[in-house]
Amino acid sequence: MKIASFNVNGVKGRLPRLLEWLEEAQPDVACLQEIKTGDATFPALAFEQAGYSAIWHGQRAHHGVAILARGRKPVELRRGLPGDAGDGAARYLEADVDGLRIASVYLPNGNPVPSPNFDYKQGWMQRLLAHGEILLADGRPTVLAGDFNVVPTNFDIYNAGSWRFDAVLQPETREKWARLLEQGWVDVTRALHPQERIYTFWVNEAAFHRNAGFRMDFLMLTPSLVPRLKQTRVDAEHRGREKPSDHAPVWVEVEWP
């Protein structure tokens, strides 16, 4: 099964690029972030015509996540991250696809630092850690796919000094990411490519052409899936196409079922 994550930065505005990528890459499951549209305006018909069933958790103009599955229907398991009933932001969606639990995740950016935005980011990450423990404890194979808005180490960014005040590089953010790994979640890219500089986000076209990027999009697997790993890749060339997202798709292939 080929499972992908793609922050599309507006599903309606990027629809031609997204459909183009789906046709070329043929993922079995695509987790989307920042769809930036309400539930009623999500372009489900376009995906259906491309061979994908979808579930989505939309929010007009902001955030929003979706899960697409080729030739099968994802079965929704959870909408929204538990732990704060007052949080209405559409940032988490969890589904069953052929017995595999897959979540599309969009963590808060958190800028500026310090600010209520940064406090919200830290609280959200703490809730993710709590939910992550529950997911690991029940033993079910799971993939967390998304834009985590964290740069784990200086090796994951072209120039850490230039961005040292950004929320994605702050010690508090990195510490919570490290705790996610300590729980047992496996960062697929680093598992298969421990020494390679790999980026998934470029702030603008000029940065892309000089490969001044960040690695902020991840596929996190429960340990039981690691023996099933086949390959992973970032489809970086899609960042260089006409009217692209500022993120590139990242995907993993696992032997499943």
LINLIN-V655904 format. One record per pair of residues at least 4 apart in sequence whose ideal C-beta (glycine too) atoms are under 7 Angstrom apart, sorted by the first residue. I is the first residue (numbers start at 1). J is the second residue. Records with the same first field share a line. If there is no record, write none. Layout:
I=J, J
This chain:
1=28, 29, 100, 254, 256
2=27, 28, 251, 253
3=27, 28, 29, 102, 143, 145, 219, 251, 252
4=25, 27, 29, 30, 31, 249, 250, 251
5=31, 145, 146, 217, 219, 249, 250
6=30, 32, 247, 249
7=33, 34, 147, 217, 245, 247
8=14, 18, 32, 34, 35, 245
9=14, 34, 245, 246, 247
10=14, 34, 36
11=15, 18, 32, 35, 36, 37, 42, 43
12=37, 43
14=18, 245
15=19, 43, 46
16=20
17=21, 238, 241, 243, 244, 245
18=22
19=23, 46, 50
20=24
21=25, 235, 238, 249
22=30, 50, 52
23=50
25=235, 249, 251
27=70, 251
28=69, 70
29=67, 68, 69, 97, 102
30=68
31=67, 102, 104, 145, 146
32=65, 66, 68, 104
33=65, 104, 106, 146, 147
34=63, 64, 106
35=42, 56, 58, 64, 65, 66
36=61, 62, 64
37=41, 42, 58, 60, 64
38=58, 59, 60
39=56, 58
42=56, 58, 66
43=47
44=48, 54
45=49
46=50
47=52, 54, 68
48=52, 53
51=70, 71
52=68, 69, 70
53=69, 72, 73, 74
54=66, 67, 68
55=66, 67, 74, 76, 93, 95
56=66
57=64, 65, 79, 90, 93
58=64, 90
59=63, 64, 89, 90
63=89, 90, 91, 106
64=90
65=90, 91, 92, 93, 104, 106
66=93, 104
67=74, 93, 95, 102, 104
69=73, 74, 97
72=97, 98
74=95, 97
75=95, 96
76=95
77=94, 95, 96, 101
78=94
79=93
80=92
81=91, 92, 124, 127, 128, 131
82=127, 131
83=127, 130
84=127
91=106
92=103, 105
93=103, 104
94=101, 103
95=102
96=101
97=102
98=256, 257
99=257
100=141, 143, 256
101=140, 141, 142
102=143, 145
103=144, 145
104=145, 146
105=144, 145, 146, 148
106=146, 147
107=121, 124, 125, 147, 148, 149
108=117, 120, 121, 124, 149
109=149, 167
110=117, 118, 121, 149, 167
111=117, 166, 167
112=117
113=118, 165, 167, 170
114=118
116=120
117=121
118=122, 167
119=123
120=124
121=125, 167, 173
122=126, 172
123=127
124=128
125=129, 176
126=130, 176
127=131
128=132
129=133, 176, 179, 180
131=135
132=136, 180, 183, 185
133=137, 183
134=138
135=142
136=183, 184, 222
141=222, 224, 225
142=222
143=219, 220, 221
144=185, 220
145=219
146=217, 218
147=216, 217, 247
148=216, 218
149=168, 216
150=168, 173, 174, 177, 216
151=156, 157, 168, 169, 214, 215, 216
152=156, 174, 177
154=160
155=197
156=214, 215
157=163, 214
158=211, 212, 213
159=212
160=164, 169
163=169
164=169
167=173
168=173, 216
170=174
171=175
172=176
173=177
174=178
175=179
176=180
177=181
178=182
179=183
180=185
181=185, 187
184=223
185=220
186=191, 220, 221, 223, 226
187=191, 218, 220
188=192, 219, 221, 229, 232, 252
189=193, 198, 218, 232
190=194
191=226, 229
192=229, 232
193=198
198=215, 234
199=211, 213, 214, 215
200=215, 216, 217, 234, 247, 248, 250
201=213, 214, 216, 217, 246, 247
202=207, 208, 212, 213, 239, 246
203=207, 246
205=209
206=210
207=212, 213
208=239, 240
217=247, 250
219=232, 250, 252
221=225, 226
225=229, 254
228=254, 255, 256
229=252, 254
230=253, 254, 255
231=253
232=251, 252
233=251
234=248, 250
235=248, 249
236=248
238=244, 248, 249
239=244, 248
240=244
